[in-house]
Structure formats: C-alpha cells, structure tokens
C-alpha cells in the first residue's frame, strides 16, 4: 500500500519521526483522508517532498514546473477542465504528437485509465511525469482564463434563453429561476474564484452605458479584467444577492451581506455591498481569506518606536488607542493584529463591528445593525454590562459613541477604535469638535496612531537610482527632525554629506512587469504623556502639539515612509504622494 510505503520513506529520509508517522497513519485509517492531505494540512512535509518520493516508488520521472508556465488553451481539447480538476492531471506542453502530462496522483488506477483513454481516442502519445500538488495549483492559477470560462457559461445562457423564450425578468420568482440556472451560477463562481486565485482584495461588478464591467483590485489598484453584455448584469447581481441573503426584489437602496464559500479547500468570506446607480445596481465584494490568519505587526510595516508604543499600550490595564486613516488604509487589519496580541484566556474581549471582517476564536464579536437601532452607541451601552476587560469599537462616528468610549476607558477598560482624520495629532481636535471636554482626553486616551497603505517595490527587480536634488533636500530636512538613533540604525551618521539612496522597480516576470509586490503600511504613533497633556489643557493648538510630539521623538508617517524608501522597500514617490511634510 502506497500510504504506508510513503510514510516509511519519509521516516528513512528523516523528514518524519516514528511518532508523527504513526499519528498520520491512525488518522488516515480512522477518517479515510489521503495521507498526502494529512501531511500537508499538518505542515509536516511539503507537497514537493511527497511528489519526489512518489516518483521513486512509481518509477516515473519527477518534474518541477516553472512558476510562470501557462498551459496553451488548445491542449484543453484533449484534457477537459473537469477531468483536470477531478484527476489532478495537467498538460504541460505539446511537441509534435507527444504531450507532457503532470500527475499529482500517479498511483491512482482511475487516473491512469483516464490518460490511457485520452491517448487512444486522440491517437497521441502522453509522456507522464510526477508533479507536486503545489506546482499543479500554480499551473491551474496561471492558466485559468476568466474570459473563456465566463464566455462559455454566457453562451449556454443565451442558448437557454432563446430556447425558453425568456424575454423579460419581472418578478422575484423569475429572478430566482434565472439566477439558479447553471450558466449564471457558473459565471458568478468563476468571477469569485478568479478574485481569490489572483489574490485580489476586492471585486467590482458595475453596469456601464453599454456593458457590464468586472474589475479586481490588485495591490491597491483596480484592473478591468472582463467586459460582459449589459443584459446579464441584473442576473449576476441577483445571483450575488441570493448567495449573500439580501432582498432580491429591492434595488432602490444599498444592501449589505456576506458569502462564505470553499475554494481549493479554503473557506473564503466575501463581504458584499450593493449600491443603486443611474445605470443599475453595482456590487462590490471584499475578499476575506481566513486561512491567511492575522498578520503580525512587523509584517504590517510597524517597526522601531511605533511598534514599541503599540506593545506598551497592549500591556496597559486601561486607556484608549485610536487609529486614524482613510477608508482602505488597513485600520481594521491593524486592530485585528493588536486584538490577537491581547487575546488571552483570562480576559473578556468584546467587539462592535460594521461589519465583522475576520472571526477570532475566544473573542465575542458583534455585528451592529443601524437599521434596527443597534448602532455603536447603543451597542456600547450593552457591552459595558457584559463585564469586558477589552472593548473594540469599529469606528468613532459621533459624540454619543465618543462619550461612551471615553467613559469606558475612565472606568477601567482597555478600548480600541478607529476615527477619520489626516494624521495622529488631528485626532485631538476631532474629538474636541465632537464636543468631548479637553480635560477628559489626556485622562482617557493613551495612544494615537495614523496609517496609510502603500505598494511595495518588487524585491527581484528593484534598483538604486539617482535622487533629484529637490527630493534629496526634502529627505535631508525630514531626517534632521528625527532623533539620532533612528537614522543611525541605517548607518546614516553624517547627515550633511549624505547622498540619500532611493530605489525603483522596472518590472520583471516575478511581479508581472508591474514593479509591485504586495503592500504594507506607513505609520505614526503619538503617546499622550505629561507634556502632551499640558499642551492640550493649557495652550492647545496643532502647531504646539506638533512641537511637543517632535520633542517626544515621534516619527511621522512621512519620516516612516522615507526610512522604508531608503532601504528599498517602497519608492520615494509613493511616500510623497501619500503623506504631508512633518
């Protein structure tokens, strides 16, 4: 039996202990799950290790596939996509009458029979190789064609509409009928799957004057990936409404919902919002991949003094931390990362969110519903009666929420929330504008944070460039405002003679010629200490606060961005476009 032989080989190679091999074997016999799945889910060995051993056991050559390979669409006439997905075989390339085929399960007799049938019925020769599950998924991802899959489904829809003479969709029953049809369901599934596989953060489905446009947000930028007929817009939006449990017959007002769906054995959540426009309803779906887990603060881009301030706050018994930034700047992600640090068995954490984006074990998360009177204000009144130690409120929007939040901090709770301002110092006048008495602010607020989300340079093709004089001068001016230890960490000791290095990425195969590889945050944090308190109470102005913050050693968002740009993590241009002078 290959299962036991595979485990024996892994033990021989020192990749598995006797105890772990026995545990895997028992789970395999108990749950009837493949040994390979168990090994990978437990992160015991890689799929490439498994494939190499299978190659030895079966006697077929192992093939490692280049990560940029893309299967020609013409090969799918021999290998229908259903067969590829069911048997986990993939055509690699065709040379004359010979097709190279990668197999994830070379030991499977049914897979072998299927390949024999393809070979005989098409009069071609198949050269078989063992490939890893990881490489199989990589090829599928690179070769998935959104346009082809969607156009196939739409062609079938048009045929069915013609044969059934469906001319108009009027009633809710008609909407359910048409959207449950396989072509529309398939189209929506493909749109969602493509968003997950391309690692987009959002999907936009928008009616225009002449057609329906599908756009995906990748690394912060929207890209049009598909144009469909305007006639299918209502059916697609209705299908999404059904999946997210919205009212299908209501198109005059915005609605919110949620979809949970499995893709490649991962549970993906979609936060769905519909919005009426003069051309029809628009849908936006935020993709939330729970399998990625909560990101560490360091991976978000928080470092140096900023991370020290946040970690100090997380050890406090009471007080408030407010995070500011525009929509889409990553405030919620930062909050979840901090909550993950605070999440201990001996504390009671309650959140009020709109909406709940990620579910965290051990935390009581509550979705507010303003339409029934359950908003942040009324929710906070109930929360404090639940004996919480830590409270997270999605956003401070008005005087009622701000007052209750201040009161919660003053009565011994640790409170986290977000607010909309341009920078961390601007949070204080914003609270005063919300009619919060100035003497309550230093008594209840411990830490102010501001952030922006920026694109990272591709670390495969970034290179040093000559920095123009005006940018050199701006960098020098900002660096002179920093405390010595911050720039000394970069080896920048003689500021007067310093030639400031900046970087750019030209684009390469690794980053799809974009020069971009992911995003991270730039941050600033301001602790409310005795000097800041004095400035708030005695001589309040933003300029005075800025002076005290500088004395405290605060690193502004622009300075944090420059420090990252000098290391080649981000471009200086993105820093200048996202931040104001310190």
N, C-alpha and C positions, 0 to 999 in steps of 0.2 A: 504494500500500500504506500502510495507516494507521500501521504501525510506524515507517517512515522519515519520514512526514509529521509524526508526533508528535514525533520527535526533532528535526526541523528547527524546529518551532515552539518547542520548549523552548530551543533554541540562540538563536533570534531574541529570545526574552524574557530572555536572559541567565541562565537557570536551569541551563544545561548547557554545558560547554566542548566544543570540537570533539573533543578527545582522549577525554573521557568518553563523548560520544555515539558515537564510533567503537567504543570498547570494548564499550558496551552492544549495539550493532548486531552486532558479531562474536560476542558470547556468544549473542545471540538466534538467529543463523544456525547457530551451532555446536551449541547444546544444545536448540533448539526450545522455549525457555521464552518466555512472553509478555514483551514489552518492559516493560509495566507492572510485572510481578513483579520483574524485574531492577532497575528503577529504585527500587522501594520496598525491596527487600532490601539494596541498597547505600546506602540512605538518601540518594539523590541529589535526589529531589523528593518532595513529598507526594502522596498519592492525590487530594487536592482540586485541586492544580495540574493533574494528569493529566485529571481529570474536566472541568475548565473548558476545557481545550484540545480535548478530545473534543467538548464541547458546540459549540464553534465549527466544528470540522471536519464534524460530522454534521448540524448545523443544528437540534439540539434544545435547548430551554432547560435551563440548569444549575439544580439545586435543592439548596440547603444545608438539611439537615434538623436540626430542633431536637433537642438531645441527650436530651430527656425524652419524645420521642414514643413511643407504643406502638401497634402495629397491632391493630385490633379483630379478635378471633378469627373473626368472621363473614366477614371478607374472605378467609380461607384456604380457603373453599369454592370460590372462583374460582382461587386460587393455592395448590395443594397444596405442602406443605413441601419435598417432593423437587424440585419444579420451581423453587422459590425458591432452594434451595441449588445446584442444577445450573446454572441460567442467571443467577443473581445478579440477580434482579429482585425488587422488593418493593412490595406495595400500600401506599400512604401513607394515603389516606383516600377515602371514597366520598361524593359529593354527587349525590343523585338517581340517574341512570343512568350517571354518569361516575365512573370510578375513576382517581385519580392514581397513576401507577406510576413508581418509580425504577429506572433501569437502570445497572448498572456497565459493561456491555459493549454499548453501543448499536450498535456496528459489526458485531456478530455476527449473521449472517443467520438462524441457527437460533433465536436468542433472539427475533428479530423475528417469525419464523414461529410460534413458540410463543405469543406475545402475540396475533397475528392469530387463532390458533385459539381462544384464550380469549374474545376479543372476539366472534367469530362464533357460537361454540357457546353462549354465555350471553346473547347479544343485549344486550351492554353496550358502552359506549364507554370506551376507555383513553386517558388523557391522559399522554403519555410525557415523562419528564424524565431527564436525565443526573445521576447521583449518584456520589459518591466511594465507594471501597471502604471507607474509614473510617466513613462515615455508614451504609453498608449493614450493616457489622458491629455498629454501635451500635444500629440498629433491631432487628436479629436478637436481640441481647442483651437489649434492653428488652422484646421481645415474646415471648421464649421462655417457655413455660408448662410448668413442671415437672409440675404435677398433670395437665394434659391429655395430655402426651406419655406419661407413665407409665401413666395410666389406660387409654389406647388400647392400650398393649402388654399390660397385665394383662387387659383384656377379651379380647384374642386368645388369651392363655394359657388363660383359663378355657374358652374355646370348644374349644381343642385338647385340654385335659384331659378335657372332657366327651366329646368325640368319640372319644378313645382310651381312655376309662375308666381314666385313671391315678388310682388312689386312694391309693397309698402309695409312698414312696420309701425303699427299704431298702438297696440295695447301692451300692457305689461306681459300678458301671456305670450304674445308674439315675440317680444324681446327675449323671454326665457327660451322660447322654442328655437329661435335662430342662433342665439349665443351658445346653446348647448350642442350645436352641430359640431361635428369633428373638425371641419376646416377652421372655424373661428377659434375653437378651443386650442387647436394645434398652433394657430398663428400667435395667440397670446402666450402659450407655453414657450414658443421659440423666442419671442421678444424678451420674456423674463429670463430664459436660460442664457441667451446671448449677453444680457446685462451682467449676470452672475459670472459667467466664464471670462468676460472681458474685464472683470473687476471694476465695473463702473460703480459710482456712488449713487447715481440717480438715473431714472428713465423718464423721458418726457414724451407723451403721446399728444400731438397737437393738430387740430384741424387748421388748415390754411384755406385760402380762397379756392384753390384748385385741387388740393390733395390732402393726405394725412401724413404728417412728418413724425418720424421716430428719432429722437436724439438721446444720446448717452453722455453723461458727464464722466470724463476720464481725467484724473489728476487735476480736477478743478475746472476743466474746460468742456463745453458742450460740443459734441460732434454729431452731425446728421449722418445716420447710418442707413436709413431706409425711407423711401417715399412710397406710399401706398395710395390707392384710389380713395377719394373723399367718401365714396359710397359705403366703405366698410368702417368708417370712423365710429358711427353710433353703435354698431355691433361689437366692436372691440372694447369701447368704453363700457358698454353694458355688461360684457363678459367680465371685465375687471371689477365692476360694481358687484356683480353676483358673487365673485370669489372673495371680495372683501366685506360682504354682508352690508352693503349700502342699499338705499332705496333705488330701484332701477327706474321707476316711473317719475322720479324727481330730478329734473335737470336745470331748475332755475336757481338753485342755491348751491354753495360749496358743500361738499361732504368729505368726511374722513373715515378711513377704515384700515384694515390690516389683513395681509395674506401671509400664511405660513405654508411653505412648500419644500419638498425634498428635491435636491439636485445633487447627483453623484454622492448619495448617502450623507449629505449635509443638510441640516434644517436651515433654510433661509427665510427670514421675515422681510416683508415688503410693507413699508408704511405708505399708505395710499391716500392721495388727496385729489379730489376732482374740483374743477373750477369752471363756472359758466363764462364763455366769451361770446362775442357777437357772431362768431363763425361756428359755434357749437361748443361742446364740453371738452375741456383739456384735462388730462390725468398726469399726475407726477407721482412716481414711485421711488421712495428712498430704500435702497438695498441695505439690509442689516444682516451681516453674516455672523451668527452667534458662534460658529466654530472658531473664529479668529480670536475670540476671547477679548478681555480687556487689555489695552495696551499699557505697558509700563510708562511711568512719567518720563524716563530718559528717552524712550523711543518716540515720544510725542515731540521731543525737542526741548524739554525743560532741563536746564543744566545750571551749574555754578550757584550763584547766590539765589537765583529763583527757586531752584529745587530745595535748597536749604530752608528757605522761608516757608514753602508749602509743607515740607516734612515737619518743621517746627509747629505749624498750625495743627497738623494732624495729631500731634501729641497733646494738644490743649484740652482742658476739661470743658471749656465753654468759649463762646465767641462766634463771630460770623466771618466767612470768606465769601466775597462777591467776585464773580468773574465777568468781565465785560468783553464785548466784541460783536461785530455784525453777524447776521444770520449766515450760517455755513462756515464759521471760523473755528469750529471744533470745541466750543464751550462744553457741550454735553459730554463729549469724549473725555475731556479733562476731568469733569465732575465724576464720571464713572470710574476713572482711574484712581481718583482720590478716595471714593467710596470703597473701592476694592482694598485699599490700604487700611481703611477704618473698619472694615467688615470683620469683626471678631465675635466669637460665641457669647461673650459676656456683655455685649452692648445691643441695645434695641435701636435699629435704624429704620426710619420711615421716610419714604419719598412721596412727593406730589409732583406728577409729571404730565406734560402735554406735548407729545404722547410719551408712553413708556417705550424707549428705544431698545434697550437691552435688558434682559431679565437676569438678575443677580441672585444666586442662592443665598438664603439667610437674611435677605433684606425685604422689608414689607413695602412693595411698590404699588402706588395707587394712581390710576388714570383720572385726571379731572374731567368733568363734563359740564361746561358752562351752560349748555342748552337746558339742563335740568337744575341749574342753580348751584352745582357743585364746582366752584372755582377755587383758585389758590387761597383766597381769603377764607371762605367757609371751610375749606379743607384743613387749613392751618388751625382753625379753632378746634376741630375734632382731633387733629394729630396730637396736640399738647395734652389731651386727655388720655392718650394711649401710652403714657409713661415712656416717651422716647429719650434716648441719650443723644442721638444724632438725627437731625432733620435736613432733608434736601428738598428745596422748593425749585421747580423748574425755572421760574423767572419772576423777578420783582417788576410788576407792571403798574402798580398804583399805590396810593397812600395806605389803603387798608392792608394790603399784603406787606408793604414795607414796615408798617407799625407793628403788625403781629410778629413779623420776623425779628425785629429789634427786641420786642418783648420776650420772645422765646430765648434769645441769646442772653438777655439780662436775668432770666430766671434759671440759668444754669445749663442750657443746651448748646451743643455744637451745631451750627447752622451753615449750610452751603446753598448758594443760589447764583443766578446769573442776572445781568442787567445790561441794558443797551447804552453805552457811552463810547466816546472815541478812544479813551485811554483810562488808566487806573485812577489818576488824580481826578478825572472828570466824574467819577462815581460820587464823590462827596457833594459837589454842587447839585448833582442829580437827586440825591437823597433829600437835600435841603429844599429843592424845587418840589419834592413830593410831600412837603410840609413836615419833615422829620426835624425835631428840635436839634440844633447843632451840638448841644451838650450830651445828647444820647449817642451820637455817632462814635466818638472815641471810647465810650463805655461799653459798646456792644459790637463794634466792628474790629476785627483783628488783622485781616489781610485783604488787600485789594489786588486783583490780578486782571491784566488785559492781554489779549492774544489775537493773532492773525494766522491764517493758514496760507503757506506759500509752497510753490513747487520746488522739488529738489533737483539738482543737476544730476545727470546720469554719471555714475562713478566709473563708467567704462570709457567715456569719450570726453570727459571734461579736461580742459587745459588752461594753463595760466595765460592771461592776456595783458597787454599794456593798458594801464588805467589812465584815462584822460586827466588832465591837470585839475579841472574843477571837481571831479569826483575824489581825486587824491586829497584835495584841500578839505572837502566835506568830511572824509573819513578821519583826517587828522584832527579836525575840530571836535568831532564826536569822541575820538579816542582820548583827547586831552581832558574830557569831562569825566572819564572813568577813573576809578581808583587804580593805583599802580598794579595791584595784584592781578586784575582782570586781564590786562594786555600782556603782562609778564608771562602768564600761562602760555601765550602763543610765541614766546621768545621775542617779543617786540619791545625791546628795552629803550633804544634811543629814538624817541618819537620824532625829534627834529629832523633826523636824517633818514627816517624810514621811507622806503618805497613800498607802498601798500599793494600787496598782490590781490588781484581779482581774477575770476575764472568764468568760463562759459563752456557749454557743451555744443558741439557741432551736430550731433545726431549720429547714431550707429544702429546696427542690426539689433543690439541688445535692448535699445529703447525705442525701436520702431521709427528711427530717424527723427524723433521729437526733441532729443536732448534732455528729456524729463524722465525721472524715475521716482514716482511717488511724491508725497507731500509731508511736510512737518510744520510745527508751529514756531512762531517767534513770540516771545513773552516779555512782560514786565510785571514785577510784583512790588507792592508798597506795604510795608508793615506800619501799623498805627502805633508808633512809640510815643514817648512823653513829649518830644519836640514837635512831632506832627500834631499831637493833641493840642499843644499850646497854640500852634498856628491856626488850628480850626477854631478854637474858642476865643482867642484874643485878637488876632489880626488876619481874619480869613480873606484870602484871595488865592486864585490858582497859581499866580506867579510866586507868592510866598510858599505855597505848598511845594512847588517845583524846586525852590531853593533848598527847603528842608529835606526833600527826597534826595537831592544830589548829595547833601551832607551825609545822609544815611548810607549812601553808596548804591542807590537804586540804579539798575541797568534798564534803560528804556527799551521799548520794542525796536527802535531803530538801531540802538547800540547792540542789542542781542542779535539782530539780523546781520549787522556788519561783522560781528565776531564769527558768525557762521559763514558769511561770504568770504572772509579772509582765509578760511580753512577749505574753501572749495565745495562746501555743502550746498549752498544756494548762490544765485547770481546777485551781484550788487544792484542790478536794475530792478529785480523783484522787490528788494528791500526798499529802494527809493519810491517805488510805486505804491507800496502798502503802508508806509509809515510817514510820520511827520518829524521834523527836526526836534531834537531833545531840548 
